[in-house]
Structure formats: C-alpha cells, structure tokens
Amino acid sequence: MKEIERKFLIKDLGEILPLLSDSTPILQGYLFSKKNRSCRVRIKGSKGYITIKFGENALARDEFEYEIPIVDAQGLLSECNAVLEKTRYIVLYEGLNWEIDVFHGNLEGLVVAELELSHENQTYSIPAWIGEEVTHDPNYLNINLIKKL
C-alpha cells in the first residue's frame, strides 16, 4: 500500500491547544533500518503494530502495517535500541484528519502535524496554525528523530 504523507511543524501551539482533545499515547522503535527500508514496532494506545516501509521519497513510500498482539509488540520494543514516545491527537480540518504528534523525553517541545493524502497531487487547505513544511527534511522522519534519544 502506498503511504502519501506531508509533514509540517506547528507554528503556534497555543492556537492549536484548544483543538486537542482525544489523545493516543504511542511508543515506537525500529528493529532495523537501512537507506530505503525499515521495520517499525509500535504500541498505539492498547494495540500493537509492526510496519515495514520501503522507499527513499518521504512523501510517498510503500507501507505494510499489521496489528500484532500487544505482548509481542512489547517484546519487540524491548529489542529496539531506543523507543520514541509521543502523544497523537487528531484534528479534523476541512474534511481531512491532521495527526498532531507531541513528542516527549529528549524530543520534548517538538510538535509535528502529519497529513495523509490519497494521492500526491491532492489539494488541501493549510490551517493557520501550520508552519514550515518538513516533508522532505530527513531530520523530521521518526527513524531519524529516534537517533536523538
């Protein structure tokens, strides 16, 4: 399955705070990563997932994600070199779900918005609280953020 995702920094956290309500804690780590492929383990809320991604283009990559038993996800996370912690909020804006990730630990203060699209040329409106687009900046890929832990 093709994942098409744009990533942005949040310009004004104070403006978006009133929009954040339902939250989901996320723990994630990487079992392996190479230049154009990775295998991620994630606990999202009370569910476990394993995700394999292929491709070098951060905008559009092949992604295969499967739910796994939470106990398996916990065991696999214990095998990861580092575990990234964040809280995800969903904000509906003009018919699209913006995923707002608030990072914790060494990444405290980083807030990133992700927007999954159905195709690369899909049009969308940008909310006032969105700042710089960082889709093509490798520093903001989770696979690289986890190296800062």
DSSP file (Angstrom, degrees, kcal/mol; ACC not computed):
  #  RESIDUE AA STRUCTURE BP1 BP2  ACC     N-H-->O    O-->H-N    N-H-->O    O-->H-N    TCO  KAPPA ALPHA  PHI   PSI    X-CA   Y-CA   Z-CA
    1    1 A M              0   0    0      0, 0.0    62,-3.5     0, 0.0     2,-0.5   0.000 360.0 360.0 360.0 137.2    0.0    0.0    0.0
    2    2 A K  E     -A   62   0A   0     60,-0.2     2,-0.6   116,-0.1    60,-0.2  -0.705 360.0-154.5 -85.5 127.5    1.3    3.4   -0.9
    3    3 A E  E     -A   61   0A   0     58,-3.8    58,-2.2    -2,-0.5     2,-0.6  -0.911   9.4-172.4-101.2 123.1    1.6    5.9    2.0
    4    4 A I  E     +AB  60 117A   0     -2,-0.6   113,-2.9   113,-0.5     2,-0.4  -0.964  18.3 164.1-117.7 114.9    1.4    9.5    0.9
    5    5 A E  E     - B   0 116A   0     54,-2.2     2,-0.4    -2,-0.6   111,-0.2  -0.993  26.8-159.0-141.3 132.8    2.1   11.9    3.8
    6    6 A R  E     - B   0 115A   0    109,-2.5   109,-2.6    -2,-0.4     2,-0.4  -0.871  15.6-155.3-107.6 146.6    3.0   15.5    4.2
    7    7 A K  E     + B   0 114A   0     -2,-0.4   127,-2.7   107,-0.2   128,-0.8  -0.973  14.2 175.3-128.8 137.0    4.7   16.7    7.4
    8    8 A F  E     -CB 133 113A   0    105,-2.8   105,-3.0    -2,-0.4   125,-0.2  -0.953  28.5-120.4-137.5 152.8    4.7   20.2    8.9
    9    9 A L  E     - B   0 112A   0    123,-2.7   122,-3.2    -2,-0.3     2,-0.5  -0.612  37.2-110.4 -83.9 156.5    5.9   21.9   12.0
   10   10 A I  E     -C  130   0A   0    101,-1.4     3,-0.3    -2,-0.2   120,-0.2  -0.791  24.7-164.1 -90.0 127.5    3.3   23.6   14.2
   11   11 A K  S    S+     0   0    0    118,-2.7     2,-0.4    -2,-0.5   119,-0.2   0.911  79.6  19.9 -77.1 -44.6    3.6   27.4   14.1
   12   12 A D    >>  -     0   0    0    117,-0.9     4,-1.3     1,-0.1     3,-0.6  -0.839  57.8-178.3-135.5  94.9    1.5   28.3   17.1
   13   13 A L  H 3> S+     0   0    0     -2,-0.4     4,-2.0    -3,-0.3     3,-0.2   0.863  86.2  60.0 -61.6 -36.1    1.0   25.6   19.7
   14   14 A G  H 34 S+     0   0    0      1,-0.2    -1,-0.2     2,-0.2    -2,-0.0   0.853 103.8  50.9 -60.2 -34.9   -1.2   28.0   21.8
   15   15 A E  H <4 S+     0   0    0     -3,-0.6    -1,-0.2     1,-0.2    -2,-0.2   0.824 114.5  42.5 -72.1 -31.8   -3.6   28.3   18.9
   16   16 A I  H >X S+     0   0    0     -4,-1.3     3,-1.9    -3,-0.2     4,-0.7   0.722  90.9  85.3 -89.4 -21.6   -4.0   24.6   18.4
   17   17 A L  G >< S+     0   0    0     -4,-2.0     3,-1.4     1,-0.3    -1,-0.2   0.862  86.1  55.1 -50.9 -43.6   -4.2   23.6   22.1
   18   18 A P  G 34 S+     0   0    0      0, 0.0    -1,-0.3     0, 0.0    -2,-0.1   0.745 105.3  55.4 -63.8 -19.0   -8.0   24.2   22.3
   19   19 A L  G <4 S+     0   0    0     -3,-1.9     2,-0.6    -4,-0.2    -2,-0.2   0.633  88.1  92.0 -85.2 -14.4   -8.4   21.8   19.3
   20   20 A L    <<  +     0   0    0     -3,-1.4     3,-0.1    -4,-0.7    71,-0.1  -0.716  42.3 127.7 -88.6 117.8   -6.6   18.9   21.0
   21   21 A S        +     0   0    0     -2,-0.6     2,-0.2     1,-0.4    -1,-0.1   0.449  53.8  51.9-129.5 -83.5   -8.9   16.6   22.9
   22   22 A D  S    S-     0   0    0     68,-0.2    68,-0.6     1,-0.0    -1,-0.4  -0.426  70.8-172.9 -65.7 129.1   -8.8   12.8   22.3
   23   23 A S  E     -D   89   0A   0     -2,-0.2    66,-0.2    66,-0.1    64,-0.0  -0.897  19.3-159.5-126.7 154.7   -5.2   11.6   22.6
   24   24 A T  E     -D   88   0A   0     64,-2.0    64,-2.9    -2,-0.3     2,-0.2  -0.983  19.0-135.5-132.2 120.6   -3.4    8.3   22.0
   25   25 A P  E     -D   87   0A   0      0, 0.0    20,-2.7     0, 0.0     2,-0.4  -0.532  23.9-163.1 -73.2 142.7   -0.1    7.5   23.5
   26   26 A I  E     -DE  86  44A   0     60,-3.0    60,-2.2    18,-0.2     2,-0.4  -0.994  15.2-175.4-131.8 131.9    2.4    6.0   21.1
   27   27 A L  E     +DE  85  43A   0     16,-2.3    16,-2.9    -2,-0.4     2,-0.3  -0.986  19.3 171.1-117.2 133.9    5.6    4.1   21.8
   28   28 A Q  E     +DE  84  42A   0     56,-2.1    56,-3.2    -2,-0.4     2,-0.3  -1.000  12.0 168.8-148.8 148.8    7.7    3.1   18.8
   29   29 A G  E     - E   0  41A   0     12,-2.3    12,-2.9    -2,-0.3     2,-0.5  -0.907  29.9-116.0-145.1 171.9   11.1    1.7   17.9
   30   30 A Y  E     - E   0  40A   0     52,-0.5    51,-0.5    -2,-0.3    10,-0.2  -0.961   9.0-166.4-120.7 126.3   12.9    0.2   14.9
   31   31 A L  E    S-     0   0A   0      8,-2.5     2,-0.3    -2,-0.5    -1,-0.1   0.846  82.2 -13.1 -75.1 -35.5   14.0   -3.3   14.6
   32   32 A F  E     - E   0  39A   0      7,-1.0     7,-2.3     2,-0.0     2,-0.3  -0.979  61.3-171.5-158.8 156.9   16.1   -2.4   11.6
   33   33 A S  E     + E   0  38A   0     -2,-0.3     2,-0.2     5,-0.2     5,-0.2  -0.964   6.5 172.1-153.0 138.3   16.6    0.5    9.2
   34   34 A K  E >   - E   0  37A   0      3,-3.2     3,-0.9    -2,-0.3    -2,-0.0  -0.734  55.4 -77.6-130.0-179.0   18.6    1.0    6.0
   35   35 A K  T 3  S+     0   0    0     -2,-0.2     3,-0.1     1,-0.2     0, 0.0   0.854 127.0  16.2 -53.2 -41.5   18.6    3.7    3.5
   36   36 A N  T 3  S+     0   0    0      1,-0.1    19,-2.7    18,-0.0     2,-0.3   0.144 123.6  46.8-125.2  21.5   15.4    2.7    1.8
   37   37 A R  E <   +EF  34  54A   0     -3,-0.9    -3,-3.2    17,-0.2     2,-0.3  -0.986  51.3 173.9-159.8 150.7   13.7    0.3    4.2
   38   38 A S  E     -EF  33  53A   0     15,-2.0    15,-2.3    -2,-0.3     2,-0.5  -0.989  22.7-143.0-153.7 159.1   12.7    0.0    7.8
   39   39 A C  E     -EF  32  52A   0     -7,-2.3    -8,-2.5    -2,-0.3    -7,-1.0  -0.965  26.1-169.6-128.0 113.7   10.8   -2.2   10.2
   40   40 A R  E     -EF  30  51A   0     11,-3.3    11,-2.8    -2,-0.5     2,-0.4  -0.795  12.6-157.6-107.6 143.4    9.0   -0.4   12.9
   41   41 A V  E     -EF  29  50A   0    -12,-2.9   -12,-2.3    -2,-0.3     2,-0.4  -0.969  20.8-179.6-115.2 136.4    7.2   -1.7   16.1
   42   42 A R  E     -EF  28  49A   0      7,-2.5     7,-2.5    -2,-0.4     2,-0.6  -0.997  27.1-158.6-141.2 139.3    4.6    0.5   17.6
   43   43 A I  E     -EF  27  48A   0    -16,-2.9   -16,-2.3    -2,-0.4     2,-0.6  -0.981  19.2-176.7-110.9 117.5    2.2    0.4   20.6
   44   44 A K  E >   -EF  26  47A   0      3,-2.5     3,-1.6    -2,-0.6     2,-0.6  -0.934  63.0 -48.1-118.6 106.4   -0.6    2.8   19.9
   45   45 A G  T 3  S-     0   0    0    -20,-2.7   -18,-0.0    -2,-0.6   -21,-0.0  -0.589 124.1 -22.2  67.4-118.5   -3.0    3.0   22.8
   46   46 A S  T 3  S+     0   0    0     -2,-0.6     2,-0.3     2,-0.0    -1,-0.2   0.150 122.0  86.6-110.1  17.3   -3.7   -0.6   23.7
   47   47 A K  E <   -F   44   0A   0     -3,-1.6    -3,-2.5    22,-0.1     2,-0.3  -0.899  63.2-141.3-122.3 149.3   -2.8   -2.2   20.3
   48   48 A G  E     -FG  43  68A   0     20,-1.0    20,-2.3    -2,-0.3     2,-0.3  -0.806  19.6-177.7-107.3 149.8    0.5   -3.4   18.8
   49   49 A Y  E     -FG  42  67A   0     -7,-2.5    -7,-2.5    -2,-0.3     2,-0.4  -0.988  18.6-155.3-143.2 150.2    1.6   -3.0   15.2
   50   50 A I  E     -FG  41  66A   0     16,-2.4    16,-2.6    -2,-0.3     2,-0.4  -0.998  19.9-171.4-123.4 134.9    4.5   -3.9   13.0
   51   51 A T  E     -FG  40  65A   0    -11,-2.8   -11,-3.3    -2,-0.4     2,-0.5  -0.987  12.1-164.0-132.7 132.7    5.2   -1.8   10.0
   52   52 A I  E     -FG  39  64A   0     12,-2.7    12,-2.5    -2,-0.4     2,-0.4  -0.972  13.0-169.9-115.4 128.3    7.5   -2.3    7.1
   53   53 A K  E     -FG  38  63A   0    -15,-2.3   -15,-2.0    -2,-0.5     2,-0.4  -0.945   4.7-171.2-121.8 141.0    8.3    0.7    4.9
   54   54 A F  E     +FG  37  62A   0      8,-2.6     8,-2.1    -2,-0.4   -17,-0.2  -0.978  40.7  58.1-127.9 141.6   10.2    0.8    1.5
   55   55 A G        -     0   0    0    -19,-2.7     6,-0.1    -2,-0.4    -2,-0.0  -0.248  60.3-123.2 122.4 154.0   11.3    3.8   -0.4
   56   56 A E  S    S+     0   0    0     -2,-0.1     2,-0.7     4,-0.1    -1,-0.1   0.599  82.7  93.6-102.6 -16.2   13.5    6.9   -0.2
   57   57 A N        -     0   0    0      3,-0.4     3,-0.3     1,-0.2    79,-0.1  -0.707  61.1-158.2 -82.9 113.3   10.9    9.5   -1.0
   58   58 A A  S    S+     0   0    0     -2,-0.7   -53,-0.3     1,-0.2     3,-0.2   0.740  89.2  58.0 -65.0 -22.8    9.5   10.8    2.3
   59   59 A L  S    S+     0   0    0      1,-0.3   -54,-2.2   -55,-0.1     2,-0.4   0.902 119.6  19.1 -73.9 -41.5    6.3   12.0    0.5
   60   60 A A  E    S+A    4   0A   0     -3,-0.3    -3,-0.4   -56,-0.2     2,-0.3  -0.950  74.1 153.9-138.9 114.7    5.3    8.6   -1.0
   61   61 A R  E     -A    3   0A   0    -58,-2.2   -58,-3.8    -2,-0.4     2,-0.4  -0.932  46.9-103.1-134.1 158.0    6.6    5.2    0.3
   62   62 A D  E     -AG   2  54A   0     -8,-2.1    -8,-2.6    -2,-0.3     2,-0.4  -0.705  43.5-173.9 -79.9 132.2    5.3    1.7    0.3
   63   63 A E  E     - G   0  53A   0    -62,-3.5     2,-0.5    -2,-0.4   -10,-0.2  -0.995  17.7-174.3-134.7 133.3    4.0    0.8    3.7
   64   64 A F  E     + G   0  52A   0    -12,-2.5   -12,-2.7    -2,-0.4     2,-0.4  -0.968  14.2 179.3-127.1 113.4    2.7   -2.5    5.1
   65   65 A E  E     - G   0  51A   0     -2,-0.5     2,-0.4   -14,-0.2   -14,-0.2  -0.945   3.1-179.0-122.5 136.3    1.3   -2.3    8.6
   66   66 A Y  E     - G   0  50A   0    -16,-2.6   -16,-2.4    -2,-0.4     2,-0.3  -0.994  28.1-121.2-135.7 137.9   -0.2   -5.2   10.6
   67   67 A E  E     - G   0  49A   0     -2,-0.4   -18,-0.3   -18,-0.2     3,-0.0  -0.597  35.3-177.3 -74.3 137.6   -1.7   -5.4   14.0
   68   68 A I  E     - G   0  48A   0    -20,-2.3   -20,-1.0    -2,-0.3     5,-0.1  -0.891  39.0 -75.8-129.6 161.2    0.1   -7.8   16.3
   69   69 A P     >  -     0   0    0      0, 0.0     4,-2.2     0, 0.0     3,-0.4  -0.297  40.7-124.7 -57.6 141.5   -0.6   -8.9   19.9
   70   70 A I  H  > S+     0   0    0      1,-0.3     4,-2.6     2,-0.2     5,-0.2   0.853 111.3  57.0 -57.5 -37.0    0.3   -6.2   22.4
   71   71 A V  H  > S+     0   0    0      1,-0.2     4,-2.1     2,-0.2    -1,-0.3   0.893 107.3  48.4 -63.1 -39.4    2.6   -8.7   24.2
   72   72 A D  H  > S+     0   0    0     -3,-0.4     4,-2.7     2,-0.2    -2,-0.2   0.915 110.6  50.9 -65.6 -42.3    4.5   -9.3   21.0
   73   73 A A  H  X S+     0   0    0     -4,-2.2     4,-2.6     1,-0.2    -2,-0.2   0.909 110.1  49.9 -62.0 -42.0    4.8   -5.6   20.4
   74   74 A Q  H  X S+     0   0    0     -4,-2.6     4,-1.6     2,-0.2    -1,-0.2   0.915 112.1  47.9 -62.7 -42.3    6.2   -5.1   24.0
   75   75 A G  H  < S+     0   0    0     -4,-2.1     4,-0.5     1,-0.2    -2,-0.2   0.915 113.1  47.2 -64.8 -43.2    8.7   -7.9   23.5
   76   76 A L  H >< S+     0   0    0     -4,-2.7     3,-1.3     1,-0.2     4,-0.4   0.886 108.3  55.4 -67.0 -38.4    9.8   -6.5   20.1
   77   77 A L  H >< S+     0   0    0     -4,-2.6     3,-1.4     1,-0.3    -1,-0.2   0.861 100.2  60.3 -61.4 -33.8   10.1   -2.9   21.6
   78   78 A S  T 3< S+     0   0    0     -4,-1.6    -1,-0.3     1,-0.3    -2,-0.2   0.697 101.4  55.2 -67.8 -16.0   12.5   -4.3   24.2
   79   79 A E  T <  S+     0   0    0     -3,-1.3    -1,-0.3    -4,-0.5    -2,-0.2   0.525  88.8  99.3 -90.2  -8.0   14.8   -5.4   21.4
   80   80 A C  S <  S-     0   0    0     -3,-1.4   -49,-0.1    -4,-0.4     3,-0.1  -0.512  75.7-132.1 -81.6 148.5   15.0   -1.9   19.9
   81   81 A N  S    S+     0   0    0    -51,-0.5     2,-0.3     1,-0.2    -1,-0.1   0.835  89.6   6.5 -66.6 -33.4   18.0    0.4   20.7
   82   82 A A        -     0   0    0    -52,-0.2     2,-0.5     2,-0.0   -52,-0.5  -0.985  65.7-143.3-148.5 153.7   15.7    3.3   21.5
   83   83 A V        -     0   0    0     -2,-0.3     2,-0.3   -54,-0.1   -54,-0.2  -0.984  14.5-146.0-125.6 122.8   12.0    3.9   22.0
   84   84 A L  E     -D   28   0A   0    -56,-3.2   -56,-2.1    -2,-0.5     2,-0.4  -0.665  12.8-156.4 -86.1 138.0   10.4    7.1   20.9
   85   85 A E  E     +D   27   0A   0     19,-0.3    19,-2.3    -2,-0.3     2,-0.3  -0.964  24.1 147.5-119.9 133.2    7.4    8.4   23.0
   86   86 A K  E     -DH  26 103A   0    -60,-2.2   -60,-3.0    -2,-0.4     2,-0.5  -0.977  38.9-128.1-153.3 164.3    4.7   10.8   21.7
   87   87 A T  E     -DH  25 102A   0     15,-2.5    15,-2.8    -2,-0.3     2,-0.4  -0.980  24.8-149.9-117.2 130.4    1.1   11.6   22.1
   88   88 A R  E     -DH  24 101A   0    -64,-2.9   -64,-2.0    -2,-0.5     2,-0.3  -0.857  13.3-176.4-106.7 134.5   -1.1   11.7   19.0
   89   89 A Y  E     -DH  23 100A   0     11,-2.5    11,-3.3    -2,-0.4     2,-0.5  -0.928  17.5-140.6-120.7 148.5   -4.1   14.0   18.5
   90   90 A I  E     - H   0  99A   0    -68,-0.6     2,-0.5    -2,-0.3   -69,-0.3  -0.954  16.1-172.6-111.7 126.5   -6.4   14.0   15.5
   91   91 A V  E     - H   0  98A   0      7,-2.8     7,-2.9    -2,-0.5     2,-0.5  -0.976  15.6-144.3-120.1 119.8   -7.7   17.4   14.4
   92   92 A L  E     + H   0  97A   0     -2,-0.5     2,-0.4     5,-0.2     5,-0.2  -0.717  25.1 173.3 -82.7 124.5  -10.4   17.5   11.6
   93   93 A Y  E >   - H   0  96A   0      3,-2.8     3,-1.7    -2,-0.5    32,-0.2  -0.957  66.4 -23.8-138.0 117.3   -9.9   20.5    9.3
   94   94 A E  T 3  S-     0   0    0     -2,-0.4    31,-0.2     1,-0.3     3,-0.1   0.877 127.2 -47.0  47.9  47.7  -11.9   20.9    6.2
   95   95 A G  T 3  S+     0   0    0      1,-0.2     2,-0.4     0, 0.0    -1,-0.3   0.423 118.6 101.5  83.8  -0.4  -12.7   17.3    5.9
   96   96 A L  E <   -H   93   0A   0     -3,-1.7    -3,-2.8    -5,-0.0     2,-0.6  -0.926  69.0-125.4-120.1 144.0   -9.2   15.9    6.4
   97   97 A N  E     -H   92   0A   0     -2,-0.4    19,-0.6    -5,-0.2     2,-0.6  -0.766  20.1-161.4 -87.6 118.5   -7.6   14.4    9.6
   98   98 A W  E     -HI  91 115A   0     -7,-2.9    -7,-2.8    -2,-0.6     2,-0.7  -0.888  11.1-145.2 -96.2 124.4   -4.4   16.1   10.7
   99   99 A E  E     -HI  90 114A   0     15,-2.9    15,-2.8    -2,-0.6     2,-0.6  -0.826  12.3-160.8 -92.2 119.0   -2.4   14.0   13.0
  100  100 A I  E     -HI  89 113A   0    -11,-3.3   -11,-2.5    -2,-0.7     2,-0.6  -0.897   3.5-163.2-104.7 115.8   -0.7   16.1   15.6
  101  101 A D  E     -HI  88 112A   0     11,-3.3    11,-2.2    -2,-0.6     2,-0.6  -0.891   4.6-166.7-105.0 119.4    2.3   14.4   17.3
  102  102 A V  E     -HI  87 111A   0    -15,-2.8   -15,-2.5    -2,-0.6     9,-0.2  -0.926  19.7-145.2-104.5 114.8    3.5   15.9   20.6
  103  103 A F  E     -H   86   0A   0      7,-2.4     6,-0.7    -2,-0.6   -17,-0.2  -0.436  13.2-160.9 -86.1 155.2    6.9   14.4   21.4
  104  104 A H    >   +     0   0    0    -19,-2.3     3,-1.5     4,-0.2   -19,-0.3  -0.678  50.8  23.3-125.0 177.1    8.2   13.6   24.9
  105  105 A G  G >  S-     0   0    0      1,-0.3     3,-2.0    -2,-0.2   -21,-0.1  -0.420 129.6  -3.2  68.3-136.3   11.6   12.9   26.6
  106  106 A N  G 3  S+     0   0    0      1,-0.3    -1,-0.3    -2,-0.1    -3,-0.0   0.671 138.0  55.4 -63.7 -16.5   14.6   14.3   24.7
  107  107 A L  G X  S+     0   0    0     -3,-1.5     3,-2.3   -22,-0.1    -4,-0.3   0.257  76.6 144.4 -99.7  11.2   12.3   15.5   22.0
  108  108 A E  T <   +     0   0    0     -3,-2.0    -4,-0.2     1,-0.3     3,-0.1  -0.224  64.4  32.0 -51.5 134.7   10.1   17.5   24.4
  109  109 A G  T 3  S+     0   0    0     -6,-0.7     2,-0.5     1,-0.3    -1,-0.3   0.153  88.5 118.0 100.0 -17.9    8.8   20.7   22.7
  110  110 A L    <   +     0   0    0     -3,-2.3    -7,-2.4    -7,-0.1     2,-0.4  -0.726  37.7 177.9 -85.0 127.3    8.7   19.2   19.2
  111  111 A V  E     - I   0 102A   0     -2,-0.5  -101,-1.4    -9,-0.2     2,-0.4  -0.989   3.1-177.3-131.9 122.5    5.2   19.1   17.7
  112  112 A V  E     -BI   9 101A   0    -11,-2.2   -11,-3.3    -2,-0.4     2,-0.5  -0.947  15.0-149.8-124.4 139.0    4.7   17.8   14.2
  113  113 A A  E     -BI   8 100A   0   -105,-3.0  -105,-2.8    -2,-0.4     2,-0.4  -0.914  13.6-166.0-107.2 134.0    1.5   17.7   12.1
  114  114 A E  E     -BI   7  99A   0    -15,-2.8   -15,-2.9    -2,-0.5     2,-0.5  -0.946   4.9-166.5-119.8 142.2    1.1   14.9    9.5
  115  115 A L  E     -BI   6  98A   0   -109,-2.6  -109,-2.5    -2,-0.4     2,-0.4  -0.968   9.1-152.6-130.0 114.8   -1.5   14.8    6.8
  116  116 A E  E     -B    5   0A   0    -19,-0.6     2,-0.3    -2,-0.5  -111,-0.2  -0.749  18.0-165.2 -89.0 133.2   -2.1   11.5    4.9
  117  117 A L  E     -B    4   0A   0   -113,-2.9  -113,-0.5    -2,-0.4     3,-0.1  -0.741  28.7-131.5-116.0 161.3   -3.4   12.1    1.3
  118  118 A S  S    S+     0   0    0     -2,-0.3     2,-0.3     1,-0.2    -1,-0.1   0.729  92.9   6.2 -84.8 -22.7   -5.0    9.8   -1.2
  119  119 A H  S >  S-     0   0    0   -115,-0.1     3,-1.7     1,-0.0    -1,-0.2  -0.981  78.3-107.2-155.5 160.1   -2.6   10.9   -4.0
  120  120 A E  T 3  S+     0   0    0     -2,-0.3    -1,-0.0     1,-0.3    -2,-0.0   0.759 116.4  46.5 -63.1 -27.6    0.5   13.1   -4.3
  121  121 A N  T 3  S+     0   0    0      2,-0.1    -1,-0.3    -3,-0.0     2,-0.1   0.240  78.7 136.1-100.6  13.7   -1.3   15.9   -6.1
  122  122 A Q    <   -     0   0    0     -3,-1.7     2,-0.2     1,-0.1    -5,-0.0  -0.378  51.6-130.9 -61.8 134.7   -4.3   16.1   -3.8
  123  123 A T        +     0   0    0     -2,-0.1     2,-0.3    -6,-0.0    -1,-0.1  -0.605  33.4 166.4 -87.0 150.8   -5.3   19.6   -2.9
  124  124 A Y        -     0   0    0     -2,-0.2     2,-0.3    -7,-0.0   -30,-0.1  -0.981  34.1-112.8-157.8 156.9   -5.8   20.6    0.7
  125  125 A S        -     0   0    0     -2,-0.3   -32,-0.0   -32,-0.2    -2,-0.0  -0.758  26.7-133.4 -95.9 143.6   -6.1   23.8    2.8
  126  126 A I        -     0   0    0     -2,-0.3    -2,-0.0     4,-0.0     0, 0.0  -0.861  20.4-129.0-100.5 121.7   -3.5   24.6    5.3
  127  127 A P    >   -     0   0    0      0, 0.0     3,-1.6     0, 0.0   -34,-0.0  -0.235  23.8-111.6 -63.3 157.6   -4.7   25.7    8.8
  128  128 A A  T 3  S+     0   0    0      1,-0.3  -113,-0.0  -113,-0.1    -2,-0.0   0.761 115.0  60.7 -61.9 -26.5   -3.4   28.9   10.3
  129  129 A W  T 3  S+     0   0    0   -118,-0.1  -118,-2.7  -114,-0.1  -117,-0.9   0.460  82.6 102.0 -84.5  -0.3   -1.5   27.0   13.0
  130  130 A I  E <   +C   10   0A   0     -3,-1.6  -120,-0.2  -120,-0.2     3,-0.1  -0.677  49.2 179.2 -85.9 136.6    0.6   25.1   10.5
  131  131 A G  E     -     0   0A   0   -122,-3.2    -1,-0.1    -2,-0.3  -121,-0.1   0.092  45.4  -4.7-107.9-138.1    4.2   26.3    9.9
  132  132 A E  E     -     0   0A   0   -124,-0.1  -123,-2.7     1,-0.1     2,-0.4  -0.247  66.3-121.9 -61.7 137.5    7.0   25.2    7.8
  133  133 A E  E     +C    8   0A   0   -125,-0.2  -125,-0.3     1,-0.1    -1,-0.1  -0.689  30.8 175.5 -78.8 132.2    6.6   22.0    5.7
  134  134 A V    >   +     0   0    0   -127,-2.7     3,-1.5    -2,-0.4     6,-0.3   0.073  37.2 122.3-124.3  21.2    9.3   19.5    6.6
  135  135 A T  T 3  S+     0   0    0   -128,-0.8    -1,-0.1     1,-0.3  -127,-0.1   0.889  83.9  37.1 -51.7 -44.7    8.1   16.5    4.4
  136  136 A H  T 3  S+     0   0    0   -129,-0.1    -1,-0.3    -3,-0.1    -2,-0.1   0.328  91.8 101.1 -96.6   8.0   11.5   16.3    2.6
  137  137 A D    X   -     0   0    0     -3,-1.5     3,-2.1     1,-0.1     4,-0.2  -0.833  60.5-156.5 -92.8 109.2   13.7   17.2    5.6
  138  138 A P  G >  S+     0   0    0      0, 0.0     3,-1.4     0, 0.0     6,-0.2   0.703  85.3  75.8 -61.3 -18.4   15.1   13.9    6.8
  139  139 A N  G 3  S+     0   0    0      1,-0.2    -3,-0.0     5,-0.1    -5,-0.0   0.744  94.7  51.2 -62.8 -21.8   15.7   15.3   10.3
  140  140 A Y  G <  S+     0   0    0     -3,-2.1     2,-0.3    -6,-0.3    -1,-0.2   0.349  80.1 110.2-102.4   5.7   11.9   15.0   10.9
  141  141 A L  S X> S-     0   0    0     -3,-1.4     4,-2.6    -4,-0.2     3,-1.5  -0.643  74.4-129.0 -74.4 137.6   11.5   11.4    9.9
  142  142 A N  H 3> S+     0   0    0     -2,-0.3     4,-2.3     1,-0.3     5,-0.2   0.849 108.7  63.3 -56.3 -34.5   10.8    9.3   13.0
  143  143 A I  H 34 S+     0   0    0      1,-0.2    -1,-0.3     2,-0.2     4,-0.2   0.804 112.3  36.0 -60.9 -29.4   13.5    7.0   12.0
  144  144 A N  H X4 S+     0   0    0     -3,-1.5     3,-0.9    -6,-0.2     4,-0.3   0.794 111.3  59.1 -92.7 -34.0   16.0    9.9   12.4
  145  145 A L  H >< S+     0   0    0     -4,-2.6     3,-1.8     1,-0.2    -2,-0.2   0.877  99.0  60.2 -60.3 -36.9   14.3   11.5   15.4
  146  146 A I  G >< S+     0   0    0     -4,-2.3     3,-1.4     1,-0.3    -1,-0.2   0.758  92.4  66.8 -65.6 -22.9   14.8    8.3   17.4
  147  147 A K  G <  S+     0   0    0     -3,-0.9    -1,-0.3     1,-0.3    -2,-0.2   0.660  91.5  63.7 -70.8 -15.0   18.5    8.6   17.0
  148  148 A K  G <         0   0    0     -3,-1.8    -1,-0.3    -4,-0.3    -2,-0.2   0.470 360.0 360.0 -86.2  -2.6   18.4   11.8   19.2
  149  149 A L    <         0   0    0     -3,-1.4    -1,-0.2    -4,-0.2    -2,-0.1   0.468 360.0 360.0 -83.7 360.0   17.2    9.8   22.2
